[in-house]
Amino acid sequence: MIKIVGTLLIVASTTTLGIMYSTAIKKRIDILETIYRFFGEVAEEIRHSRDTTYVILSRLIKSERYKELSFLKEGLTNRRGYIEELIKIVNKQNNLLAEIDKKILTDFFLKLGKTDVEGQMVHSLSCQQRIMQVLKTDKENTMKKAKMMNSLGVLSGIFISIFMI
Amino acid sequence: MQRRKNLKFAGVLSVLPERVAKTLEALDGKIIENIHEVRLRANKPLTLTIVNGNYFIAEGGLPAFNCEKPIIISDEELNEIFSKICEYSFYTYQDDIANGFVTMQNGNRVGIAGTAVLENGSRIVSFKNINSLNIRISREVKGAANEIINEILTEDSKEILGALVISPPKFGKTTILRDLARQLSIKGKRVALIDERNELAAVCEGMPQNDVGKLTDILTGIPKDKGILYALRNLSPEVIICDEIGGSAEIDGVIYALNAGVPVIASAHSGSYEELLKRPGFLYLLNSGAIKKVFVINSKSGIGKISEVIEVGKEND
């Protein structure tokens, strides 16, 4: 009986570990998909409302639809130097973002608001395309890795249990 | 009022480099109150226009015309100041920039000098290589329209007369119109304020930063001629107020409003009534009957003081 309970506990814990790892891996894809939508909506807002970048970013980042980007919130405390703050925050996200993601976000913020409406449309859409490229190449791999993590979790649990018995 | 003035000055300080902001912040309150303009030119000394004189200032010093080590603004600093003025969002201000000015959140107006970018060889679409910025500090003076308010209302205060306030630049026309909107609103009149350059109400994120009255509807950023028509159609005002008319479309708009039964109170640049009559557009406007009174402000009367009230059509009486 103890052996069965022990086996179940081992399998349960390794499976949980596997799920945790796979969720962490998939988190980046969720964020990238959110960034893709975010760039599009920033462009729409610029064209539609012509509000300042600070107002647009505050409105979007604080909204529930972009909760994956909530790590950017603290960059919006100072109305004057917020672009530098946002870039700093992006570059600190080593766990959530890959270098290429950080580069795209940094480029996006650096050129944000620096041109007229047409220029901003082109800029936002080009950043959106870059995110799409990253998603295309990384999404499949990431999903495979996530599945592998899930399987590994279960299998390693079973393996350890057999080994212990 | 002092607090509001200080807020407007603080708005200027917030876009200046720290060393400059610290120097200006340390000035005596009376000096600050009299600063009308802060002029910034690339690689040249910062200039303060105090009342009507121009002064330089050294770091940590006092304004003086003969200043040994005046604060020099570098071109990088000027670009950064301009970015801050535009809140890092040039597209938001692209139409204003094309017209050579930007109105800051607190109503301060920034004139731009640089190289014009033309489209089709004639239409200015932007300015590049900006080499000079003139920050004009907005003034909100409650009571500025006291001399005018009773002149434009009929004895029973039921009707408002169309009026024009004229003066050379910097004589307080905008300040008078702003207070007029507030006072007419207090008297229970529905006012439509056509604030093309956002100088009258200084609307920031939908909220007016200046007190223009509780019965005042504000149309910001809309060309005056279109604003007048829009207000007539949608806001049913009892009076329309707009600043600095001059173009033929704007004059036509004022006449259209008269024919719709709504008086317009506006301002225009002119040194005197005689000069005004030399401009065909205004001659046409005065002959139309849309303007019943012209208020003249000039150097004789001083800033914000009415020198002459002319009843149109009775000039020779």
Interface residues (C-beta under 8 A of the other chain):
Chain A: I46 R50 D51 T52 T53 Y54 V55 R79 R80 Y82 I83 L112 G113 K114 T115 D116 V117 G119 Q120
Chain B: S14 K84 C86 E87 Y88 S89 F90 Y91 T92 Q94 S126 E205
